[in-house]
Amino acid sequence: SVRAAALSATFIMVHRAALDLDIDPEEFDIIDPRVYMADGASVPVLQITDHLVNGAGFCERLAEREANGVPYVARMIRSAVRDGAAFPLKDYRGERDGVDHATQCKESCYLCLQRYGNQSYHGLLDWRLGLSFLEAFDNPAFNCGLDGNFDASPSLTDWPALAKIYATALVNNYRSDGEVIDVGKLTAFRLDRKQNRWALVVHPLWDIDNPSGIFAEAIRQI
């Protein structure tokens, strides 16, 4: 799930860069994200290259620092996750031709992340996950909803509702004697009412080994 988030974030970044530079997204090649050690800590790295073998200079342009010392790509990412009047929020959270994208697209579609050229990634792409990953890049204090304030992030506003939809679908698809309940601001479900075995639906970017915030509170309540 974290790899899916990183790949989705990379595709969002490439699409935004293509718009800013007025080029085709195919001018960039996306390389699988990696984890590198920096100052003793593991950090995620999103990797893209120019499609041309000798480089066309597009990635070099993204790496250039502006007058304030901030890399162009950092300003671009900040705009991507904060500016509702620009891509991608304008498209992902907006309405076009009478279609509310966020309502009809639960993960990805050809109106957002999917392209003919990235079909091998379609099963992993999720625009909400990608935006959350970019928000973490932009804001070191971003906690991905662990404070319970999902409305503060454009990537999370409808996440609680989607979590309940998926939990309900899972219980119904198993045709079991299960149930779905609210645990604080989270959703929990079980497949057998006779057993006190519950599962919490958590965000893919939460640390399940070190629960905190509303996640830890839900564990205590269930």
Order of alpha helices (4+ residues) and beta strands (2+ residues): alpha-beta-beta-alpha-alpha-alpha-beta-beta-alpha-alpha-alpha-beta-beta-beta-alpha
